[in-house]
Amino acid sequence: MGRLKVAADALNRLGARRGRRSQCESHEVGAGATGRVAPALLLPFALGSLLGACAPTREAMTAGEIGCRPGELSVHDEASSVGWAQSADTWVAECRGRRFICTEVTTSSVDFGWLFDDSVDSRDSDVSCHEEISSTPLKVEAREAPLEPRSEPPIGGAGFELGSARQATRERCESNGHAFRDEGAQTFCSGAAASLGFEASTQLTFCRDVLCGITISQVPKSGWATAFKDLDARLTDKYGPATVRRVRVPSICRTTEQFDRCAQEGALDFEVRWQWSRGERLRLVLDRPATSDAASLRLVYVTPPDVRRGDSSAL
């Protein structure tokens, strides 16, 4: 018990010298009238106290994680959570107008033999930082009634005409050198029946053997933002402001490279929709559909099967 008393006294002296106290040290666990920690209850906290006595600054730990020099960083809102043999510290770091949430998880191996021999305990620390999620709400522009379009709704796209019979649609696909195939309830043409300026596949929807939906899918190798903006601008010029516009770029997807990565990983969910009074709809979508493992940029044309009139110069 004499060795325990010596170790306890040493640890109490060490705790008094430390500049930063952990959550466990901020409570008088098993303390007597003098406020000193009882030796028998001190053992579970001994390792963390010794190994945590000297630590690098928050700025130094954060710098390499977010790419800012320590002198540029501002650290605040520090908090701690401590458990058995593991603890976690969190803080907010700001640099060049951007905010990051950082976490340091520390795991210690507990070996009580250090009180009696020369055994060595270990302490592993892992720091990670991520940019704070924007609190700006998703912007959705919607109207209670459909827009009065600047022109008639499209009657087709990609060289196919909505309202066509299945056989005529098949002939249109195959006459342009593409494969027409049915996959269950879905029908596909391996390409467009007219030049679009980009490579695309086409999904065809039939209502009672009448073409009532066309989906043109594009998967850019790069330049996703440019491809989306180009289609958005062309459709807006033709049909006017969209009925619904849901386009929000997360802060981690702002550069060209970040945007491409976010698009390919399915982290983006964009929709711009034009809608006419008789049920015709045109959608520009960028997301990863539930039926696919890959993200895509899509134009979706939908019209009720009894509607035939429209703008034959559709995109």
Stockholm file with secondary structure:
# STOCKHOLM 1.0

chainA/1-315         MGRLKVAADALNRLGARRGRRSQCESHEVGAGATGRVAPALLLPFALGSLLGACAPTREAMTAGEIGCRPGELSVHDEASSVGWAQSADTWVAECRGRRFICTEVTTSSVDFGWLFDDSVDSRDSDVSCHEEISSTPLKVEAREAPLEPRSEPPIGGAGFELGSARQATRERCESNGHAFRDEGAQTFCSGAAASLGFEASTQLTFCRDVLCGITISQVPKSGWATAFKDLDARLTDKYGPATVRRVRVPSICRTTEQFDRCAQEGALDFEVRWQWSRGERLRLVLDRPATSDAASLRLVYVTPPDVRRGDSSAL
#=GR chainA/1-315 SS CHHHHHHHHHHHHHHHHCSSCCTTTTSCTTBCTTCCBCHHHHHHHHHHHHHTSSCCCHHHHHHHHHTCCGGGCEEEEEEEEEETTEEEEEEEEEETTEEEEEEEEEEECCCGGGGTSCCCCCEEEEEEEEECCCCCCCCEECCSSCCCCSSCCBSEETTEETTCBHHHHHHHHHTTTCCEEEETTEEEESSCSSCCSSCCEEEEEEETTEEEEEEEEECCSSCHHHHHHHHHHHHHHHHCSCSEEECCCCGGGCSHHHHHHHHHTTCCCEEEEEECTTSCEEEEEEECCTTCSSCEEEEEEECCTTCCCCBTTCC
#=GC SS_cons         CHHHHHHHHHHHHHHHHCSSCCTTTTSCTTBCTTCCBCHHHHHHHHHHHHHTSSCCCHHHHHHHHHTCCGGGCEEEEEEEEEETTEEEEEEEEEETTEEEEEEEEEEECCCGGGGTSCCCCCEEEEEEEEECCCCCCCCEECCSSCCCCSSCCBSEETTEETTCBHHHHHHHHHTTTCCEEEETTEEEESSCSSCCSSCCEEEEEEETTEEEEEEEEECCSSCHHHHHHHHHHHHHHHHCSCSEEECCCCGGGCSHHHHHHHHHTTCCCEEEEEECTTSCEEEEEEECCTTCSSCEEEEEEECCTTCCCCBTTCC
//
